[in-house]
Amino acid sequence: MQSTLSIPDLNANPSPQRIFIVGGGIVGTALAFYLSQAKTNRHIILLDRSLKKSLGSTGHAPGFVGQLNESPVLTRLAQDTVAEYLTVPGGFNTVGGLELASTPAGVQTLQSRCEKACAAGLSAEMISPQDAAALAPDFIDHETVMTGLHFPSDGTANAQVIMSYFMREARARGVEFLEVAVTGFTKKDANDGLAGEIAAIRTANGNIDLTGSTVILATGIWTSPLTGSPGQDKEAPLTKLPVPIIPVAHPYTFTAPRPPRTGKPYPFVRWPEHHVYARDHGDHDGLGSYDHVPLELRPDHSAIGSWPSSFDQVLSEATSHLKNGSAFLAQGRQDDSNPFEAKRPFNGIFSVTPDNVPLAGRVPDVCNLWLCAAIWVTTAAGTAKLISREILREHQEVVSASDEEVLMALDPARFQGVEPEILTAQALERYNNIYNKETSK
């Protein structure tokens, strides 16, 4: 995607009807898509430092969309997201999801999750070790597991295909795109001491005058540094609220290329007791692990971080749980190439929050600022669609009780009054709870 306008163009034609989306990953492009579908005269502009290549977490996400979560809000958003992805040609492959247990406690956990899935209206079934192995025979030795939990309607999202579709459709409806690096914001405080507003977006190529426009930050792992939230070593923060979106390290690796498998595609397989997951990428397999001490990182120009030597052991242990584990590369290395594109072990940075729930909604002390961040591919479309409706909602319009419950859970102000150090510690603890398992002490 090429830029369709310039900063001089924007400053020459100011309008309070403009909506600026900062961030062109799957969340930002989804916002552009849904906002452009509304019957409104709003001028929507998406800003990103790279419109041709995704530099954020979307660019390397493993793509699994598992709809069941311990949080009913996240389950609802994941279900909504799958419904949206299924409308995108080639965007979603319903391969199913499979969770495995090797201990009596693990079996009990999966049985409980099966009951919760059925209560949420999801298709879920407990299956035998033999049936589980038959779904992914290269991954699973039936003698090493006691049971499996199969989710037939889960699957894998092709984030790049979905992003391209959202961008193409949004542009066809008049959304403008500008490739520029956003470096910060100029804030104008209110005379009444209440909510201030963003007066300008600062970029590497000059300032963009907002004149009352709306700004949405869909900036993922770069959100906290951009807002300069309390606890960040930056200038005066844009908002007084804490923005505890913590970027963390995460190892992912691949097998060497191989011929595509024939027959039914493998489900996305997870070993929750070991914090390990694997998927079939078509001409190679991928594997990731959460079984390590959480590592907070400050990302630079992309969401691919340097390789910690400790991750070699993490991957070596993770591969031991797969039948074809010896086929995976477990030794990372540092060089100038992109390890994700080279299909080698890489450190993929993504965000966690103190409750593993995104921050999405209006920022109360900055009247023209919204957040839509810390959102995984799993819930991206559902969250973006909901927030788009809320941004465009007229005051007299009634919000459904279901939407109100979700919006309250996503409220960016929910951590107000908690010390940043505590929030960071809570978020890092959540890394080891990705699979609903308490952190080992």
C-alpha positions, 0 to 999 in steps of 0.5 A, a space after each residue: 500500500 502506498 501513501 495516498 496523501 501527505 502531511 501538507 495535504 492534511 494541514 491544508 485541509 483541517 477538519 474536526 470530522 477526521 479520525 486518525 488511526 495510528 498503527 497499521 497492523 491487523 487492529 488498525 486496518 480492521 478499525 479503518 475497515 469498520 469505520 469506513 463501512 458506516 454511513 458518515 462523512 468522517 475522513 479516516 486516515 491511517 498512519 503507519 511507519 511501514 505500509 508495505 511490510 508489517 513491523 509489529 506483532 501482526 507480522 509474525 503472529 502464529 495465527 491461532 484463534 482459540 475461542 474459549 478463554 477463562 474470560 467470558 469477554 475474551 471468549 465473546 470477542 474471539 467468537 465475533 472475530 472468527 465470524 468476521 474472518 470467515 467473511 475474508 477470502 482466504 483469511 481463516 482456515 477452520 482446522 480446529 484446535 486440540 489441547 492435550 493432557 498427560 496427568 490426572 490434573 490436566 485431564 480434569 482441567 480439560 474436562 472443565 474447559 470442555 464444559 465451559 466451551 459448551 456453555 458458551 455455545 462452542 463446539 467441544 469434545 473430549 477425545 481419546 489419546 488415539 483419536 488425538 494422535 490421529 488428528 496430528 500424527 507427526 506431532 502426537 504420540 498417543 502413549 504420552 497423553 491421557 486425553 485430548 480436548 478438540 475444538 472443531 470451530 477454532 482455526 488459524 488466521 492468515 493475518 497478512 491476507 486479512 490485513 490486505 483485505 481490510 486495507 483494500 476495502 477501506 481504501 475503496 471506501 475513501 480511507 487515506 493512508 500515510 506512511 510516516 513514523 509517529 514520534 509523539 503528540 502535542 497536548 492542549 490542556 483544558 481551561 476548566 482543568 478537566 479533559 485536555 486534548 491532542 492538538 497535534 501528532 508529531 512525526 519524523 516528517 513534521 507535525 499534523 494539526 488535529 483541529 479537534 480530530 479523533 485519534 485512535 492508538 492501535 500501536 500494540 507494543 509501542 503504545 506505552 512509550 507513545 503515551 509516555 504513561 506514568 512510570 515511563 522515562 519520558 516527557 510529561 505523559 499524554 494521559 495521567 492513566 497508567 497504560 500497562 501494555 508490557 512488551 515481552 519476549 517469546 521464542 518461536 521456531 520451525 522445522 526445515 521445509 518439507 513437502 505439504 502433507 496430504 489429507 486433512 489439515 492438522 489442528 493447532 495443537 497445545 500442550 497446556 501443562 507444558 506451555 507449548 503449542 505447535 502448528 502446521 504452516 503448510 511446507 514446514 511446522 512451527 512451535 512456540 513455548 511460554 515455559 520460561 521466566 517472563 522477559 520484558 523488552 523495549 522494542 526498537 523498529 520492529 517486533 522481532 527482538 534479539 535472541 536470548 541464549 536462554 531460549 535455546 534450552 526453552 526450545 530444546 525442552 519444548 520440542 521434547 513433547 512432540 513426536 517429531 520434536 527432533 525436526 525443529 531447530 532449537 538454536 537461535 543466532 544473531 545476524 542481520 537477516 530476519 529469522 522469521 522470514 528465514 524460518 529460524 528460531 526467533 524472538 517475537 515480541 508481543 504485549 501482555 496486560 495485568 489481566 490479559 485483557 486489551 485496553 480499548 476505549 476512550 481515554 477519559 482525560 484526553 477528550 479526543 483520544 481512544 486506545 485499541 491496543 494489546 490485542 491479539 489476532 484472536 480478538 482483533 476484528 471483534 474488538 475493532 468492530 465494537 470500538 468502531 461502533 462506540 466511536 461513531 455512536 451518537 449520544 442518544 443511541 442505546 448500547 446493548 447490555 452485552 456490549 456494555 459489559 465488554 466495554 467495561 472490561 476493556 476500559 483503559 481507565 480500569 487500572 487507575 490508582 495502581 502503581 506502575 511497578 505493580 501493574 508491570 509485575 502483574 502483567 509479567 506474571 500473566 505471561 505464564 498464565 497464557 494457558 490458564 495455568 498459575 505461575 510456578 513458584 
